[in-house]
Each structure stands twice: as C-alpha cells, then as structure tokens.
Amino acid sequence: MATGDSSPLRLSSRTSHFVLPKQWASMRKAEALEKETGKRVIHFEKGDFQGDEFYPAPHILEAASRAVHEGHVRYVPGPGLPELRDAIAEEATKRGRPTTRDEVLVTMGAKHALTQSLLTMIDVGDEVIFPNPGYPPDEFWITYAGGKVVYAPLVEPDFHFDLDSLKNLITPKTKMLIINSPQRPNGMIVGQLEEIAQICLEHNVMVLTDEIFSHMVYNPAEHKTIAAVDGMANQSILVDTFSKTYIMTGFRIGWCVANKELITAMDIFQQNSVTNVPAFVQLAALAGITGPQDHVLTQTARLQAKRDKTVELLNKIDGIDCQTPDGSFYVFPDIRGTGMTAQQFADYLIENFQVGVVAGTAFGDRGEGHIRLTYACPDEVLEEGLDRIRRGVENL
Ligand SMILES: Cc1ncc(COP(=O)(O)O)c(C=O)c1O
C-alpha cells in the first residue's frame, strides 16, 4: 500500500505489497456498474456458486441449525472436533495418504489452511515455486513472510508443469512447491505427479497441494493426490475444503493434512489467531463428510453438463478457443483470436454487454490471452451470458 513513511498510520512495512485482490477487480467493477446503471449484469467473474440449484444438502443445513440450538456456540479445541478430524483422516486415507487424527487440522476454509502453511513454513529469503497462472493469495502470503515467489510457467494447452524447467528453478533456497489440482483458473488436472514428487524428494522440497476441487472432477479424469506418492506423506501439506464439495463457501471451513509436528505448529498459529472454527460449522461439515454423498454426485453431474454446454457454445464463437477442463467450475478460454488482450476483452464485455469475466492476467502473466468464466450458475443465465459474449465478439 503506497502510504509512504510519512503516513500517520505508520503501517508495518510488511503491508507495502498490499493491494486489493486483482482477481476480484472484475467483481468490483461489475457490482459498481450494476448499482450505477441498474442494468442486469451476468456474473461469470465470481468464484462461487449462483442460484438455488447449488445449495448445501438439507442434512447439512439441519445439522448446522441443530448444533446452534443445542448450544454448540462456545470455544472448542483449536485443531478441530475429534470426530471431524477422524472423518477427514479417513478421507485422506482413502485418497492414498494414510492419516491419523493428529495429522489433521480443521481450518477457516482452504484459504486459511494455505495461509497457515505458508506462515509456519516460510522464512525470509526462502524460495517458493508457484504456478503461473496460479492462485494469488498464496503469492500474497509468501511475500508477507519475506519469501521469494519463483514462477513456474504452466504449459498450454493442458497447463502442465514443464519438468525440466521445474528442475531448473530449484536452488538450495527452495523450500516449497505449490500445486493446485484441478487447477484454478483453468480447471486442468496437474499431470506427472510421480515425477514432480521425485524431484521434490530429491531436493527436500515440501509440496503444498491445494485440492479444493478434488470432488469436482469429471469422468474420465480422476483426482489423485501427490501426498499418496511413496515418501510424500511427510513431504506434503494436503489442503482441501468443504466450500466446493459440499457447496459450503459461506461456512468458511476447510482442512489440511500433514506431518503431526507441522500440524501442531499450525494449530498453535490457529489458537493464537482465530482460536477455532465455530463448533456449529464443524458439526455441519461433519454431517456433510459422514452423511449421504448423493448430493455431491448430483452436483458433479450438473456441473459437468454445464461445463460441456459452456465449452461447446464458446467454441462456436469465431476468435475463441476453449479447452475442456478436467474439473473445477471454471473454463479458461483462449481469446487471442479477438485481437484483444485479456484485460481489454474483459473490460469490453462488462462495459458493453454487461458480462463480468476475469482477465487471465489476474492469475499471472501466463494468463494473458485468456479469460476465466465460472459456469456454476442457472442454465438460463449461462446461456444468456454466453450469447452476450457471442454478440460481443461479432460486434468487434
Ligand atoms: C485454488 C483455490 N484455493 C483455495 C480457495 C479457498 O477456498 P476456501 O473457500 O475453502 O477458503 C479457492 C477459492 O476459490 C481457490 O480457488
């Protein structure tokens, strides 16, 4: 934040990199335009579900309400309720990373798990390899901790790591590699997990694996965790969330699994910051993870159909080329055929056709030439928004 030394606030120098999140700039712009003009905006820029068809399952809502009424409104143990930690340990074990309760921390969403992982691991001068394009909050906390962000370019069309350049980025100062599979903003699964694991094991690099879309993966693609590769259980921090799988974005609850000493350190961090995730939220999450999973399957099928429709309609537009993502609720079409930059195209769409999208450059310079659209919205909104984009391109 450009306050300078003369600022009467005397903010910490660690805030010198603070700017409002770039990836939400489109949302701020779309909301302002909607307010000022009263025009109906199609919100493809939001990283959230929209509409009544995406709602937590009734048994999750009932568990939350029951928990509040039964008095689960006090402080509880920092790392999470034992029964929830056990259920998460079982989930991680099913993914192939044998896990016990003391290797699990329940957090305020995946974002807080990522924050705590970075703040407990990264020293001043440590290097962290970060995918480009990637998830900006990770960069934010690496910088805050005094670490250095080292960008690993993801290679199109499927946005995989290039293993040779990955190896070349490793120095004696490299402490961590961040991966996110399926990835944001492009929805592609990270391939070559075995090879990436070997590189990290050889150089003693910790892998922070963000798996928030683990259950939003579409047939025939399959979710796999690097934490399950031989030798990686103690060399990884597996992060996931209830936000996406159980449509609980507003509940703010996620988790991570790692070596128990690391979890203890992160728990100390948690107890000194947020204290604990609210018990009634944890009990709702427990109902989600231990209850019937048909809601999750229905949601995945619904999202897959919307993904297919989105990809098909975008590919019918001259100047747009959209790969089919393996998972998540995003598409990341290539718009270079329009002759515009990502930001120009995003601005053009919101200003002239009232469609909010995020410029790919909000996620790193390798996002140039792309926009990110979230398709987790009602079909009629999806169709109208895609039609506005078609008209927008035709009008160029
Ligand atoms: C890659 C990635 N990681 C983490 C998060 C944060 O998830 P949560 O809602 O669990 O904090 C998001 C949110 O969309 C995300 O896209």
PDBQT file of the ligand as one rigid body, heavy atoms in Angstrom, charges set to zero:
ROOT
HETATM    1  C1  LIG A 401      -7.303 -22.594  -5.714  1.00  0.00    +0.000 C 
HETATM    2  C2  LIG A 401      -8.091 -22.162  -4.526  1.00  0.00    +0.000 A 
HETATM    3  N1  LIG A 401      -7.627 -22.451  -3.296  1.00  0.00    +0.000 NA
HETATM    4  C3  LIG A 401      -8.299 -22.087  -2.184  1.00  0.00    +0.000 A 
HETATM    5  C4  LIG A 401      -9.508 -21.429  -2.267  1.00  0.00    +0.000 A 
HETATM    6  C5  LIG A 401     -10.191 -21.021  -1.000  1.00  0.00    +0.000 C 
HETATM    7  O1  LIG A 401     -11.194 -21.912  -0.637  1.00  0.00    +0.000 OA
HETATM    8  P1  LIG A 401     -11.979 -21.760   0.723  1.00  0.00    +0.000 P 
HETATM    9  O2  LIG A 401     -13.336 -21.248   0.382  1.00  0.00    +0.000 OA
HETATM   10  O3  LIG A 401     -12.064 -23.129   1.289  1.00  0.00    +0.000 OA
HETATM   11  O4  LIG A 401     -11.201 -20.852   1.597  1.00  0.00    +0.000 OA
HETATM   12  C6  LIG A 401     -10.049 -21.110  -3.510  1.00  0.00    +0.000 A 
HETATM   13  C7  LIG A 401     -11.333 -20.409  -3.621  1.00  0.00    +0.000 C 
HETATM   14  O5  LIG A 401     -11.984 -20.352  -4.641  1.00  0.00    +0.000 OA
HETATM   15  C8  LIG A 401      -9.317 -21.480  -4.680  1.00  0.00    +0.000 A 
HETATM   16  O6  LIG A 401      -9.786 -21.211  -5.915  1.00  0.00    +0.000 OA
ENDROOT
TORSDOF 0
